[in-house]
Amino acid sequence: MTVGEWQKRLADTFTVNGLVGGSLLTIHDSEDAASNYLVGTFRGQNVLLDSFQSFFIDTLMLTNRQIASGGWPKNRINYPVAVVAFFNLFRRFRACEILYIKGYPLDAYALMRDIKDRAFMLAGVARNMVTFSGIIGAPASCVTDPKEYKKQSTKNRKDAEHRVMHGLMGTTSGLSTDVQEDLKRWDDFFHLEMHGASVSLSQELGEITKGKTLQIGPSVVQDAYVMYINRSSELGWMITRLLPFLQVSEDAFGKDWQHKRQVLDDSFRYMLEGFGNLGKRLGVSFTTMIDAKFLFKQPFYYFEADGSA
């Protein structure tokens, strides 16, 4: 079979109403309808997260200009790693927002598990708990055997993750037991959706028990959107606290940038306090963690972590 024959066979078999894969048109319409619904229903969330993404973009542009004008900072060998980490973090966050606005909130929720992990590890570096080499699990000495390197690096990486996570939200964090328990449940839900889509399964089965027909394409479960909105606000606040780490010197991005970051920080706090006012204990516990663990030594700008804290 030639490539042309292969393509023609597919086209002949799956053309619907004159279009290859034409059944997708109904899904496109449903996704557009979901977008219109979300923009009209969750106005505050859209304003907050659009503002956050815009500020994130501005920060990355300032970072590029900083490098273009002054070059890569000397004696800070891991600064390029930090820059790449933040650029990748923006892409992952943006991917989640695209999934959400098209009507796939829990698919975005699963993807946010990685954002959460990356943000905590960056906070670990910014608090000098771990180095960038520690994050990837690089062995302390040269290992030439590929299998042994993989074994050691995997163990080192997991050990570093456990140390940072316990230090920021777990048993060695100094946070109260109640706060730790709330954060543990918060963390577990990311894991449940990432592995096996347990939250999605539970919600969709709930729709069936109500006698509803499952919809192909975007979710129609309100709770799914609310779950995503809550998590995206929390993760956005974590990243906002971390962004000054891209500066190579104190106030390198200027006073206007600092002012905007503070407005954004205050806005995330307002959102999370609103959750607390609704009786959601996690909102209070998450704010407690942010104020205790995502508060960095001042002045806060990039330094070469040695993991000694």
N, C-alpha and C positions, 0 to 999 in steps of 0.2 A: 504494500500500500504506500503510495507516495504521500507527501505532506498535503498536497492539494486534494487528493482523494480522501484522506483522513478528515480534513476540514469540511469537505462537501458532505460527507456521511453524517457528521455531527449536525451541520446546518439543516440537512434534509430531515433528520430525525427530530430535532428539537426546535424547529421554527414554530412559533405561536403568533397568529395574527400578523404574519409577515416579518417577524423579528426573531432572530435567534435568541433563545432564552426569554421569550416574550412574557412568560409568567412572572418574571421579575418586576414588570411594570406595576403590578398591584402592590408589591412590597415597597417599591420606591414611593408610591403614593402614601402608603401607610407610614413610612419613615418621615415624609414631609409633614403629614398630619401630626405625628408625634412631636416633631420640632416646634410646630406652631402652638401645640398644646403646652409644651414645657416653657416656651418663651412667655406665653400669656399667663401661665399659672404660677410659676416660681420666679417672679420678677426680681425679688431681692437676691436670690441665689445667682441669677444670670448677671446682675450688675456686679456682684461681688467677685464671681469667678472670671468674668470678662476683664474686670479691673486687674485682678491678680495676674492673669495670663499676659495682659498688655504690659504690666510692670515687669514681669519676668523677661519678656522680650526686650524691653528697654534696658534691663540690667545686663543681658547677654550682649547687646549692642555696645553698651558702655565698656564691657570687658574686652570686646574685640578692638575698640578704639584705644583702650588703655595699652593693649599689647602692641598695636600698630605704631603708637607714638613712642612708647618707652621700651619696647622689646620684652621678651620673656624675662622676668626678674631673676637676677643672678643669685646663686646660693639657695634657691628654692626649687629643688629639682622635681618636686612633685606638684608644683603649681599647674603645669599642663594637665596632669591627671585630674586635679580639682575642676579645672575648666571643662574638660570633656565630661566629667561626671554631672555637672550642672546642665550642660547642653543636652545630654541624654535624658536627664530628669525632665527637662521641659518637653521633649518629644513624647516621653511616656505619658506625662500628664495630659498633653494635648490629645494623644490617642484616646485616652479615657474620656475626655470631654466630647470628642467626636462620636464615640460609641453612645454616650449618654444622650446627646442631643438628637441622635437618630433613633432612639428608643430602645437601647440595649444597656440599661443601667447596671444589671448584675454582671454582664460580660465585662463592663468597665470596672466594676467592683473587684472582680477577680484580678484584673490587671493592676489594680491599685496596691495589691499586696507587695509587688516589687517596689513601687514608689515608697511605701511605708518602710520597707527594709533599707532601701538606699538612703532615705532621709535620716534614719536612726544611725546608720554607719557614718554618714557625713557629720552628724552631730557628735559621734564618738571621736572623730578626728579633730573637730573644732574644740572639743573639750580635752584634747590631748590624751584620750583613753586608749587610742589605737592609731597606728600609722596607715598610710595608703597601702604600703606593702603588706601590712597585717590584714587589711580588708580582703586582699586577694589570696592571702594565705601563703605568701612566698616563704620557702624554707630559709632558715637562718644561715645555712651553709649550702654550697653548690651541690646539687643533686643531678647527676647525668642520666640516670635510668628513668625513662618516661613513666613507668608504672609506679616507681617509688616516689617520683615527684608528685604525681597525681594523688597518691595516698597521703603524703605529708601535707600538701597544699590544701587538700579537702579537709583534713583534720584541723589544720591551723585556722582555716577560714571559719569553720563551724565554731571552734573555740572562741575566736574573736567576736563572732556574732553573738554567741551566748553571753560573753563577758559584757559587751556593750548593751545588749537588751536588758540583762539583769541589772546593770548599773543605771540605766535610764528609766526603767519602768518596773523592774522586778525586785527580786529578793535583796539585792545589795544597793538599791536606789535610795533608801532612807524614806521613801514614801510610805504613808500609812497602809495598813493591811487592806482596808476597804478600797483605797485608790488602786492598789496593786491588783486586787481581784477584778475591779471594773476594767482596768486596762488589759488584763489577761483575757477576759471575755471579748473585748474589742479586738484583740489580736487574733483570737481563735476564729472569729467570723471570717476574717480574710482567708485563713487557712481552709476553712470549710468550703468556701466558694471556689477557691483556687483548685482544690483537689476534690473532684467529684461533684462540683456544683450543687452542694447540699442545700444551700439557701434557695436557689432557683427551683430545685426539685420540690422542696417543701411548699413554696408559694404556688407553683403550677398545679400541684396536686390539690392544694386548697381551692383553686379555681374550679377544678373538676368536681369536688365535693359540693360546691355551690350550684352545680348543674350547668356551668358555663362551658362553652366550646372553646378550646384553646385556639389562640390566634397565631397564625404563621407570621413571623417577622417581629416587629416591635412589641415589647411587653405592654400589657394594659393593667398591670398590677401596681397600684399607687404606692404600696409599701416599698416596692423595689426602687422607685425613684427617690423616695424619702431617704432610704438607706444610702443610696449613692450620694445624695446631696449632703447628708451629715458627714460622710467620710471625706468627700472632696473638700469640704470646709476645713476639716481637721488637718488634712495633709497639706492643704494650701497654707495654713498658718505655720506649720512646721517648716516648710520651705521658705516662707517669708522671713522667718527668724534666722535662717541659714545664709541668705543671700549676701550679707555684708562680707562673708568669708571670701568672696571673689575679689575684693579690693586688695591691692598690693601695698596700700599704705592707709593711714587713718584718714577718713573722709575723702578717699580718692574719687568717689562718684559724686561728690558735691552735696551741698546743703539741700538743694531741691529734691534730690534723690532720697536723702535721709528723711525729709518731710513726708514724701509720698509713701515711703516704706512704713513710717509711723502711722499714717492714716490707714493704710492697709492692715497693719497689725491691730489697730484699735477696732477696725471693722470686723475682723475675724473674731476678736474677743466678744464683740457685741453679738455676733451670730451664735457663738458657743454659749454665752450667758443666756441667750434666748432659749436654747435647748434646756439649760438648767432650770430656767423659770417655768418650763412646761413639766417639771418634775422628773426630767431625765437625768439621773445621777451621773451618767457617763460624761455629760457636758461639764459638770463641776470637776470630776476627777481628771478629765483630759486637760482642762485649764490649769489645774494644780500641777500636773506633770510639765506642761509647757513652761510655766513660770519658774519651776524648779530646775528643769533639765535643759530647756532650750533658751536659757539665759547664759550668755557667754562672757568671758573676761573682756572688760573694756580697756582701751578701745579695741573693737573687734574688726580685725582684718586678717588676711592670710598669713599664717606662719607655718614653719615646717615642723609638724608634730613629730615627737619622738616616743609617744605612747607612755610617758612616765607618770601620768596623773592617776 
